[in-house]
Amino acid sequence: MFHFWPFWFFWPFHGLLTLVLVVVLLVVLFRHRPAPYAYPAGAPPGSGGRSEALAILESRYARGEIQRDEYLQKKADLGG
């Protein structure tokens, strides 16, 4: 232990420094991680959510939860 005598001042901060380095490493590793809701392969951005929304709208209309005029208005709003 005597061969580290020039660094005696940093000894109390060793645990804190290690914790900071671990946190920085985790941030760097997970910073550019792709989102779990990434687009499926071959699907252009914006098409996945819109078609899913239209499917939900059509199923609500088929179950009778919404009327025809509301269905047509929402379908036009979604661009379908």
Buried (B, 14 or more C-beta within 10 A) or exposed (E): EEEEEEEEEEEEEEEEEEEEEEEEEEEEEEEEEEEEEEEEEEEEEEEBEEEEBBEEBEEBBEEEEBEEEEBEEBBEEBEE
